[in-house]
Amino acid sequence: MSRPARDDAQGDHAADPAPDTLLLPGFADVLDAAGRIAGVANRTPVLTSRTVDARTGATVFFKGENFQRAGAFKFRGAYNALSRLDDDARRRGVITFSSGNHAQATALAGRLLGVPSRS
């Protein structure tokens, strides 16, 4: 995903641009991410329940993300983000501010990719 260029002294270490200048991911970005996580992230099932359908009067679908690595969909995003780091950033590692499944997903992705991670 491309972002607007920054023309200041901070260079690559600058904070993200203001929210109104961020570019949203497009379909090509989704395809790129799918390619990066293919064979690493689990393909989780979509489940239904006759009981829930009967009680709601609708067909309800549940995405079984508890079957994902680290037990949450957050593994996909963590692995995708860490896999995009350049060599220098990989050596420096990453820090997450989470005590939950985001931290666990980032730690697992870091271990798989050789990126030091701390929570």
RANOR-V105730 format. One record per backbone hydrogen bond with DSSP energy under -1.0 kcal/mol. NH is the residue of the N-H (numbers start at 0). CO is the residue of the C=O. If there is no record, write none. Layout:
BEGIN
[[NH:CO] [NH:CO]]
END
This chain:
BEGIN
[[10:7] [12:9] [13:10] [20:17] [21:18] [29:25] [30:26] [31:27] [32:28] [33:29] [34:30] [35:31] [36:32] [37:33] [39:36] [40:36] [46:61] [52:48] [53:49] [54:50] [55:51] [56:52] [61:46] [63:44] [64:62] [66:63] [67:64] [70:67] [71:68] [74:71] [75:72] [77:73] [78:74] [79:75] [80:76] [81:77] [82:78] [84:81] [89:85] [90:86] [91:87] [92:88] [93:115] [95:117] [103:99] [104:100] [105:101] [106:102] [107:103] [108:104] [109:105] [110:106] [111:107] [112:108] [113:109] [114:109] [117:93]]
END
